[in-house]
């Protein structure tokens, strides 16, 4: 085999090895990015749920124990504000899901909220 052919074989082999290494690097990077996206999506969702829980706590705290015997309009307005804050956060947490005040359920088969308005 001539030196020119040997040099071409060596160059082609080097190019092939570099291409294989780059392909493996791209695959590994894609896998890491997918795992990171899943991890951060769950963290964001958990934070949104904490915001919802905080606002529900505020809404229930807005109605004092003596609400039945005191001015209900003032307490009802505070309760409504708390519930509206929860609704707003729910819309922010899942903007692609239509929320219906009549009924909501979670479909385990599809893992999305399903709105059934009756």
Secondary structure as UniProt FT lines:
FT   HELIX           3..61
FT   HELIX           65..68
FT   HELIX           72..93
FT   TURN            94..96
FT   STRAND          104..107
FT   TURN            108..111
FT   STRAND          112..115
//
